[in-house]
Amino acid sequence: MRPSLLSPWLRLGAMLPAWCAWLVLAVPSPVLAQQVEPEISEQLPEMGTAAQSTLSVEDEYNFGRMIMRQLRDSGRMIDDPELNEYLQSLGLRISSQAHDGNRRFNFFVMNDPVINAFALPGGFIGVHSGLLLETHNESELAGVLAHEVAHVTQRHIARSIQNQSRASLVSTAAMLAAILLGAVGGGGSNATMGAISAAQGLAAQSQINFTRENEYEADRVGIGIMAQAGFDPSGMPAFFDTMQRRTQLGPDQVPELLRTHPVTSSRIAESKARAAQYPVVEAHDTLSYALMKERLRVLSTPAGQDARDYYASVITNVPDASVAQIYGQALAAIQAGDPAAAIPTLEKLRAEQPELLQFHTALGQAQLAAGDVKGALDTLEKARTLAPRNVPVTVRYAEALMRANRAKRAHEVLLDLFNNVPPSQEQIRQTAIAANAAGDVADAYSYMAEYHLMSADLPLAINQLELALSVPNLTVVQRQRFAARLTELRSALPKERARLEKSDDKSQGDRPNAASYAW
Ligand SMILES: [Zn+2]
């Protein structure tokens, strides 16, 4: 753990050797689902039943949140403001061409060396660190995202789960999370490992409900989307080529689940032919792509390894090193606990290209890690004059304010930011921590209500709002706001509560006591 570069609330999972495949979400049959411990049943919101012929977009979103919660709890999600901002803006550039109503897409990075990406119901799209690092240019990455976006807009997953009963959907959410996390291999609870072996058995029976047709359709639709977004459509087949080469290196290591839907030569040929139908595009990579790739390289370096070793081996001649490599080398120094070595480099990069906010935030991080809180505040205040509501700049500024014991100001700037830009779940938590430290306890509870709501945990969200309302000396505005939100959430609760009361749900006892719930 190198807390100097990583956000303090971030935990990283262990890394394991890579094998490769393109994992498409597998939806288990109800028969199999019964074998899996429904670990998250108590949080499941009301969703479509077998009687309904289709899942609504909202049902899909709720289902996706269930799985996201498990992924987040695994500690393998990389919640880095700079990286998230880049991936989200690239993803939105692509998904905005999909014209899928008002659906909000969420793109995130999993710390996993396996070359993989996946789409969850509800527009949640995950990219493994191993895949992003394997791309050669931004169009290849865009191709992967466009393929996953197409799985969502074509409702491949929604269609495959729409005829399942509610009970099996609960198990399905747990199963999908287990498969995604289990794809890393090795660790995990017995329940997780059980789910994986069950899933593999299922694959052998060819009962997994994803089809070759869905893959071809996602390729076809995805290529159209990426061309409209201004990327080179041949980026998709180019990345397939890369994957096929990697698969050939160690076919024995590819589990049964993934062998069922390989990247075949005909799929590559078809996507090449499809891409050739579009005009040739001279796509230029953004510098942000190169910078964020190096940032991810450092963030995903396994514990016990030193990212400085990598840069020492690739940068043989400093005048020839790319800007991105120099930036990566500076980040590696911060991560290795030598932020002082990074500061002059980052100052120089910032002076040369002040429009790149990544240099400002990295410098602020280095100064903070070196104990120069005042220097970090100066750096980030300057950056805020360039981009007042940029998310990474504001989040880093709030971190520096917290270190300077200025929690009140940290709460203010985060609140202002997230009243204007939708926050991530971890950013809501950061805001709650700042509010709590500033003595704004009722606000902190109300933020935690929103935090739990994002995990689709309605009972805990309600609990936090009740606590917010129990804080003495609330303002009239606070009381009205919390009460209105509580009414809204309670109205969504009755069916959920009835179900909880009916079931002899032992997991209720494990839920943290809200009064002592730590955040
Ligand atoms: Zn796919």
Residues whose N, C-alpha, C, O or C-beta is under 5 A from the ligand:
A	BS01	ZN	V24 E215 A218
